[in-house]
């Protein structure tokens, strides 16, 4: 049965990699494979439980007689529930941040970005877009940040070909910006929730490599632009009596929303409660502020939402469903012992965290980086640091370099192709970017930036830290 489960997961991963060919939604594939895997596990439940969880199952029985129903109950209440709690924590956090961003969009909190980018100077437009993409993704998840920035890009630039290049730059910047904070990407959020890193150490280790991985491809791509960019005329939103909401209102909502998200790691450290509770707390406060300052507008027929929120909701919900499916797949692989076997193989044959991260990043270019980083996190447990440990084994302790490297390589390596990350898929839908075009014009530049960022991380790790 373990072989059957492994075959189902392998076929699922192949279908996920070939979504652009089969046109089968990867979230559908991931969820189907996850459910089938757990059903197959239940069928052979007595064998797996007695072989892998004999002591825990004996305690669960508490002297009662052995039965298939008891085995199924043990799997549901102990094994499956354990993974479900981890998955739910991430999903609730993503739902909370999606609602926060929608409130910010409805209050026009990101309109200032379009204003600051409005210039005929190519360099100003490029680097302003990159800066805000990087900073937004450090506070939000990178898919949310990329969707917001792609919406702004369509408001700014007329030329479709220029939007393809600028959209690629946004994808790179949001992925790199998201990887250096524990709340900026699903992968880093997952690593943090597993207790593998602390927010301060993680950001300190990856901040400079993330900047390098952003700046180098951007500089190389920007060389292909003309001196001026074709911009649209500024659009004006009509909201009844006023064309735009007051600046104080937009600023207040932005400060409460983004500042609250920065408080989430502190909330977790002070209370020990899951990060999603901190995000829900921020959402509650922001919602109250929104109700108060928009009370008059809500009582009239003036619009209180914008169309961009629907796009954001759809993309984020797709990502959430894909994450749930992949997490279920990885959980079942861990339960049947496949992850432990992979750990032993890596220790015996690779024995180098940099090579592991390079392989993970390369595979992330064709398979979604969320799936690869989730798999990478599940291979190794967070180990206790001891004086007798080798440097290699120290990489898997709290704040070890393995966790930093797989997060960096997963996010940046996933940008080698647009199918390697959810933001890339958003770009393909938004600007009709093909894989061949991206491979010809963008991939090599991303590869140079990725290798340079790993070099910077190596220098910081061995000569600075």
C-alpha positions as CSV (number, residue, x, y, z in Angstrom):
1,X,0.0,0.0,0.0
2,X,2.9,2.4,0.6
3,X,3.9,1.9,-3.0
4,X,0.4,2.7,-4.2
5,X,0.4,5.9,-2.1
6,X,3.8,6.9,-3.4
7,X,2.6,6.3,-7.0
8,X,-0.5,8.5,-6.5
9,X,1.6,11.3,-5.0
10,X,4.2,11.0,-7.9
11,X,1.4,11.2,-10.5
12,X,-0.1,14.1,-8.7
13,X,3.2,16.0,-8.6
14,X,3.6,15.4,-12.3
15,X,0.2,16.8,-13.1
16,X,1.0,19.8,-10.9
17,X,4.1,20.4,-12.9
18,X,2.3,20.1,-16.2
19,X,-0.7,22.3,-15.3
20,X,0.2,24.7,-18.2
21,X,-0.1,21.7,-20.6
22,X,-3.0,19.7,-19.2
23,X,-5.0,22.8,-18.1
24,X,-6.1,20.9,-15.0
25,X,-6.1,23.2,-12.0
26,X,-3.2,22.2,-9.7
27,X,-5.3,22.9,-6.6
28,X,-7.8,20.3,-7.7
29,X,-5.0,17.8,-8.3
30,X,-3.4,18.5,-4.9
31,X,-6.6,18.1,-3.0
32,X,-7.6,14.9,-4.9
33,X,-4.2,13.3,-4.2
34,X,-4.3,14.3,-0.6
35,X,-7.7,12.8,0.0
36,X,-6.9,9.6,-1.9
37,X,-3.6,9.2,0.0
38,X,-5.4,9.4,3.4
39,X,-8.1,7.0,2.2
40,X,-5.5,4.4,1.2
41,X,-3.8,5.0,4.5
42,X,-7.0,4.3,6.4
43,X,-7.5,1.0,4.4
44,X,-4.2,-0.3,5.7
45,X,-4.6,1.5,9.0
46,X,-4.1,-1.5,11.4
47,X,-0.8,-2.4,9.7
48,X,0.6,1.2,9.8
49,X,-0.6,1.9,13.3
50,X,0.8,-1.3,14.9
51,X,4.1,-0.9,13.0
52,X,4.7,2.9,13.4
53,X,2.6,4.0,16.4
54,X,2.3,0.9,18.6
55,X,3.0,2.7,21.9
56,X,0.7,5.6,21.3
57,X,-2.1,3.3,20.1
58,X,-1.7,1.1,23.2
59,X,-2.2,4.2,25.4
60,X,-5.1,5.3,23.2
61,X,-6.9,1.9,23.7
62,X,-6.4,2.1,27.5
63,X,-7.1,-1.6,27.9
64,X,-10.0,-1.8,25.4
65,X,-10.0,-4.5,22.8
66,X,-8.4,-4.1,19.4
67,X,-10.8,-3.2,16.5
68,X,-10.7,-1.6,13.1
69,X,-13.1,1.1,14.4
70,X,-10.5,1.9,17.2
71,X,-7.7,2.1,14.6
72,X,-9.7,4.5,12.5
73,X,-10.6,6.6,15.5
74,X,-7.0,6.8,16.5
75,X,-5.9,7.9,13.1
76,X,-8.6,10.6,12.9
77,X,-8.2,12.0,16.4
78,X,-4.4,11.7,16.8
79,X,-2.6,11.5,13.4
80,X,-4.9,13.4,11.1
81,X,-5.9,15.9,13.7
82,X,-2.2,16.8,14.3
83,X,-1.6,17.7,10.7
84,X,-5.0,19.4,10.4
85,X,-4.2,21.8,13.2
86,X,-1.0,22.8,11.4
87,X,-2.7,23.3,8.1
88,X,-5.6,25.2,9.6
89,X,-3.3,27.6,11.4
90,X,-1.7,28.7,8.1
91,X,-5.1,28.8,6.2
92,X,-6.7,31.0,8.9
93,X,-3.7,33.4,8.7
94,X,-4.0,33.7,4.9
95,X,-7.7,34.3,5.1
96,X,-7.2,37.0,7.7
97,X,-4.5,38.8,5.6
98,X,-6.7,38.5,2.5
99,X,-9.5,40.3,4.4
100,X,-7.1,42.9,5.7
101,X,-5.8,43.7,2.2
102,X,-9.3,43.9,0.8
103,X,-10.2,46.5,3.4
104,X,-7.1,48.4,2.5
105,X,-7.9,48.2,-1.2
106,X,-11.5,49.4,-0.5
107,X,-10.1,52.4,1.3
108,X,-7.7,53.2,-1.6
109,X,-4.7,52.7,0.7
110,X,-2.4,51.7,-2.3
111,X,-3.3,54.6,-4.6
112,X,-0.2,56.5,-3.5
113,X,1.9,53.8,-5.2
114,X,0.5,54.6,-8.6
115,X,1.0,58.3,-8.0
116,X,4.7,57.9,-7.0
117,X,5.3,55.6,-10.0
118,X,3.8,58.1,-12.5
119,X,6.8,59.3,-14.3
120,X,8.1,59.1,-17.9
121,X,11.5,58.2,-16.5
122,X,12.0,54.5,-17.0
123,X,14.4,54.2,-14.1
124,X,12.0,55.8,-11.6
125,X,9.1,53.7,-12.7
126,X,11.1,50.4,-12.5
127,X,12.7,51.0,-9.2
128,X,9.6,52.5,-7.6
129,X,7.6,49.4,-8.6
130,X,10.4,47.1,-7.3
131,X,10.7,48.9,-4.0
132,X,7.0,48.8,-3.2
133,X,6.6,45.2,-4.4
134,X,9.5,44.2,-2.2
135,X,8.2,46.1,0.8
136,X,4.5,45.0,0.4
137,X,5.4,41.4,0.1
138,X,7.5,41.6,3.3
139,X,4.3,42.5,5.1
140,X,1.7,40.5,3.1
141,X,2.1,37.2,1.4
142,X,3.8,37.4,-1.9
143,X,0.8,36.4,-4.0
144,X,-1.3,39.2,-2.4
145,X,1.4,41.7,-3.0
146,X,1.9,40.7,-6.6
147,X,-1.8,40.8,-7.4
148,X,-2.0,44.3,-5.9
149,X,1.1,45.5,-7.8
150,X,-0.1,43.9,-11.1
151,X,-3.4,45.8,-10.7
152,X,-1.5,49.0,-10.2
153,X,0.7,48.2,-13.2
154,X,-2.3,47.9,-15.5
155,X,-3.5,51.3,-14.3
156,X,-0.1,52.8,-15.2
157,X,1.4,51.3,-18.4
158,X,-0.2,51.2,-21.9
159,X,2.4,49.1,-23.8
160,X,1.6,45.4,-23.3
161,X,5.3,44.3,-23.9
162,X,6.5,46.8,-21.3
163,X,4.0,45.4,-18.9
164,X,5.3,41.9,-19.5
165,X,8.8,43.0,-18.4
166,X,7.6,45.1,-15.5
167,X,5.2,42.3,-14.4
168,X,8.2,39.9,-14.4
169,X,10.1,42.3,-12.2
170,X,7.2,42.6,-9.8
171,X,7.0,38.8,-9.5
172,X,10.7,38.6,-8.7
173,X,10.5,41.4,-6.2
174,X,7.5,40.1,-4.4
175,X,9.0,36.6,-4.1
176,X,12.3,37.9,-2.8
177,X,10.7,40.4,-0.5
178,X,8.4,37.7,0.9
179,X,11.1,35.3,1.7
180,X,13.0,37.5,4.2
181,X,10.2,37.9,6.8
182,X,8.3,35.1,8.5
183,X,4.9,36.7,7.5
184,X,5.9,37.5,3.9
185,X,5.4,34.1,2.2
186,X,3.5,30.9,2.9
187,X,6.9,29.0,2.9
188,X,8.5,31.2,5.6
189,X,5.2,31.3,7.6
190,X,5.3,27.5,7.5
191,X,8.9,27.3,8.7
192,X,8.2,29.8,11.5
193,X,5.1,27.9,12.6
194,X,7.1,24.7,12.8
195,X,9.4,26.4,15.3
196,X,12.4,26.2,13.0
197,X,13.3,29.9,13.1
198,X,12.8,33.0,15.1
199,X,11.6,36.2,13.3
200,X,14.6,38.4,14.1
201,X,17.3,35.8,13.3
202,X,15.5,34.8,10.1
203,X,15.1,38.3,8.7
204,X,18.6,39.2,9.6
205,X,20.0,36.3,7.8
206,X,18.0,36.7,4.6
207,X,17.5,40.5,4.2
208,X,20.7,41.2,2.3
209,X,20.5,38.0,0.1
210,X,16.9,38.9,-0.8
211,X,17.9,42.4,-1.8
212,X,20.7,41.0,-4.0
213,X,18.3,38.5,-5.6
214,X,16.0,41.4,-6.4
215,X,18.4,44.1,-7.5
216,X,20.5,42.1,-10.0
217,X,17.7,40.7,-12.2
218,X,15.9,44.1,-12.1
219,X,19.0,45.9,-13.2
220,X,19.6,43.4,-16.0
221,X,16.0,43.6,-17.2
222,X,15.8,47.4,-17.0
223,X,18.6,47.7,-19.6
224,X,16.1,46.5,-22.2
225,X,13.7,49.4,-21.6
226,X,13.6,52.6,-23.7
227,X,14.3,55.9,-22.0
228,X,10.6,56.6,-21.6
229,X,7.6,54.4,-20.7
230,X,4.2,54.7,-22.2
231,X,1.9,55.6,-19.3
232,X,-1.9,55.9,-19.2
233,X,-3.7,59.0,-18.1
234,X,-4.5,58.9,-14.3
235,X,-7.8,57.4,-13.6
236,X,-10.2,59.1,-11.1
237,X,-12.4,57.0,-8.8
238,X,-15.8,58.6,-8.3
239,X,-17.3,58.0,-4.8
240,X,-20.4,60.2,-4.6
241,X,-19.6,63.7,-3.4
242,X,-15.8,63.2,-3.4
243,X,-13.5,61.8,-6.1
244,X,-11.0,60.3,-3.7
245,X,-11.2,59.4,0.0
246,X,-9.4,61.8,2.3
247,X,-5.6,61.3,2.6
248,X,-5.9,61.0,6.4
249,X,-8.4,58.1,6.1
250,X,-6.2,56.2,3.6
251,X,-3.1,56.8,5.8
252,X,-4.9,55.8,9.0
253,X,-6.1,52.5,7.5
254,X,-2.7,51.8,6.0
255,X,-0.9,52.4,9.3
256,X,-3.4,50.2,11.3
257,X,-3.3,47.4,8.8
258,X,0.3,47.2,7.9
259,X,1.5,48.1,11.4
260,X,-0.7,45.5,12.9
261,X,0.8,42.8,10.7
262,X,4.2,43.7,11.9
263,X,2.9,43.2,15.4
264,X,2.0,39.6,14.7
265,X,5.4,38.1,15.5
266,X,5.5,40.1,18.7
267,X,2.0,38.8,19.6
268,X,3.2,35.3,19.1
269,X,6.3,35.8,21.2
270,X,4.4,37.4,24.0
271,X,1.4,35.1,24.2
272,X,2.7,31.8,22.6
273,X,-0.6,31.6,20.7
274,X,-0.7,30.8,16.9
275,X,0.1,33.7,14.5
276,X,-3.4,33.5,13.0
277,X,-4.9,34.8,16.2
278,X,-2.7,37.9,16.0
279,X,-3.8,38.4,12.4
280,X,-7.4,38.0,13.3
281,X,-6.9,40.6,16.1
282,X,-5.5,43.0,13.6
283,X,-8.4,42.3,11.2
284,X,-10.9,43.0,14.1
285,X,-9.3,46.3,14.9
286,X,-9.1,47.3,11.3
287,X,-12.7,46.4,10.7
288,X,-13.8,48.5,13.6
289,X,-11.8,51.5,12.3
290,X,-13.3,50.9,8.8
291,X,-16.8,50.9,10.1
292,X,-16.3,54.1,12.1
293,X,-14.6,56.2,9.4
294,X,-16.9,54.9,6.6
295,X,-20.1,55.0,8.6
296,X,-21.6,57.9,6.5
297,X,-20.6,56.3,3.2
298,X,-22.1,53.0,4.1
299,X,-25.5,54.6,4.8
300,X,-25.6,56.0,1.3
301,X,-25.5,54.5,-2.2
302,X,-21.8,55.3,-2.6
303,X,-19.7,52.2,-3.5
304,X,-17.6,50.7,-0.7
305,X,-15.6,48.1,-2.7
306,X,-13.5,48.0,-5.9
307,X,-13.2,45.3,-8.5
308,X,-9.6,44.5,-7.7
309,X,-10.8,42.8,-4.5
310,X,-12.6,40.1,-6.4
311,X,-9.4,39.2,-8.3
312,X,-7.4,39.1,-5.1
313,X,-10.0,36.8,-3.4
314,X,-10.0,34.4,-6.3
315,X,-6.2,34.1,-6.5
316,X,-5.7,33.8,-2.8
317,X,-8.4,31.2,-2.4
318,X,-6.8,29.1,-5.2
319,X,-3.5,29.3,-3.4
320,X,-5.1,28.3,-0.1
321,X,-6.8,25.2,-1.7
322,X,-3.5,24.2,-3.3
323,X,-1.7,24.6,0.0
324,X,-4.3,22.4,1.8
325,X,-3.9,19.7,-0.8
326,X,-0.1,19.7,-0.9
327,X,0.0,19.7,2.9
328,X,-2.2,16.6,3.0
329,X,0.0,14.9,0.5
330,X,3.2,15.7,2.4
331,X,1.6,14.6,5.7
332,X,0.7,11.2,4.3
333,X,4.2,10.8,2.9
334,X,5.6,11.6,6.3
335,X,3.2,9.0,7.9
336,X,4.3,6.1,5.7
337,X,8.0,6.9,6.3
338,X,8.9,8.3,2.9
339,X,10.2,11.5,4.3
340,X,12.4,9.7,6.8
341,X,13.9,7.6,4.0
342,X,14.5,10.7,1.9
343,X,16.3,12.3,5.0
344,X,18.6,9.2,5.3
345,X,19.3,9.3,1.5
346,X,20.2,13.1,1.7
347,X,22.4,12.5,4.7
348,X,24.3,9.7,3.0
349,X,24.6,11.0,-0.5
350,X,24.4,14.8,-0.5
351,X,25.4,15.9,3.0
352,X,25.5,19.5,2.1
353,X,22.7,22.0,2.7
354,X,23.8,24.3,-0.1
355,X,23.5,21.5,-2.7
356,X,20.1,20.6,-1.2
357,X,18.9,24.1,-1.5
358,X,20.1,24.3,-5.1
359,X,18.2,21.1,-6.0
360,X,15.1,22.3,-4.3
361,X,15.3,25.7,-6.0
362,X,15.8,24.1,-9.4
363,X,12.8,21.8,-9.0
364,X,10.8,24.8,-7.7
365,X,11.1,26.3,-11.1
366,X,8.8,23.6,-12.6
367,X,6.8,22.7,-9.5
368,X,5.2,25.3,-7.2
369,X,7.7,26.5,-4.6
370,X,5.1,26.0,-1.8
371,X,5.1,22.3,-2.5
372,X,8.9,22.0,-2.5
373,X,9.5,24.1,0.6
374,X,6.7,22.2,2.5
375,X,8.4,18.9,1.5
376,X,11.8,20.2,2.5
377,X,10.6,21.3,5.9
378,X,9.0,17.9,6.4
379,X,12.1,15.9,5.7
380,X,14.0,17.0,8.8
381,X,12.8,17.7,12.3
382,X,14.0,20.7,14.3
383,X,16.9,19.2,16.2
384,X,18.2,20.2,19.6
385,X,21.7,21.8,19.5
386,X,24.5,20.0,21.3
387,X,28.2,20.6,21.6
388,X,28.9,17.2,20.0
389,X,27.0,18.0,16.8
390,X,28.8,18.4,13.5
391,X,28.4,21.6,11.5
392,X,26.2,19.7,9.1
393,X,23.8,18.6,11.8
394,X,23.8,22.1,13.3
395,X,22.1,23.2,10.1
396,X,18.9,21.6,11.3
397,X,18.7,23.2,14.7
398,X,16.7,26.3,15.6
399,X,17.7,29.1,13.2
400,X,20.0,26.6,11.3
401,X,21.1,27.5,7.8
402,X,19.1,24.7,6.2
403,X,15.8,26.5,7.0
404,X,17.1,29.8,5.7
405,X,18.5,28.3,2.5
406,X,15.4,26.3,1.5
407,X,13.3,29.4,2.0
408,X,15.6,31.6,0.0
409,X,16.1,29.0,-2.8
410,X,12.5,28.0,-2.9
411,X,11.3,31.6,-3.4
412,X,14.0,32.8,-5.7
413,X,14.4,29.5,-7.6
414,X,10.7,29.4,-8.1
415,X,11.1,32.6,-10.2
416,X,13.2,30.8,-12.8
417,X,9.9,30.0,-14.6
418,X,6.5,31.6,-14.1
419,X,5.0,28.2,-13.3
420,X,7.3,27.9,-10.3
421,X,5.3,30.2,-8.0
422,X,1.7,31.5,-7.6
423,X,2.7,35.1,-8.4
424,X,4.1,33.8,-11.7
425,X,0.7,32.2,-12.5
426,X,-1.0,35.5,-11.7
427,X,1.4,37.2,-14.2
428,X,0.6,34.6,-16.9
429,X,-3.1,35.3,-16.5
430,X,-2.8,39.1,-16.2
431,X,-0.3,39.8,-19.0
432,X,-0.5,36.7,-21.2
433,X,3.1,35.8,-20.5
434,X,4.2,32.5,-22.0
435,X,6.8,30.1,-20.5
436,X,9.0,30.3,-23.6
437,X,9.0,34.2,-23.5
438,X,9.9,34.1,-19.8
439,X,12.6,31.5,-20.4
440,X,14.2,33.6,-23.1
441,X,14.0,37.0,-21.5
442,X,13.9,36.5,-17.7
443,X,15.2,33.1,-16.5
444,X,19.0,33.7,-16.9
445,X,18.8,37.0,-15.1
446,X,16.9,35.4,-12.2
447,X,19.5,32.6,-12.1
448,X,22.4,35.1,-11.8
449,X,20.6,36.9,-9.0
450,X,19.8,33.6,-7.2
451,X,23.4,32.4,-7.3
452,X,24.7,35.8,-6.2
453,X,22.3,35.8,-3.2
454,X,23.5,32.3,-2.2
455,X,27.1,33.7,-2.4
456,X,26.1,36.7,-0.2
457,X,24.5,34.3,2.3
458,X,27.6,32.2,2.4
459,X,29.9,35.2,3.0
460,X,27.6,36.5,5.8
461,X,27.3,33.1,7.5
462,X,31.0,32.4,7.6
463,X,32.6,35.8,7.8
464,X,30.1,38.2,9.5
465,X,27.7,36.2,11.7
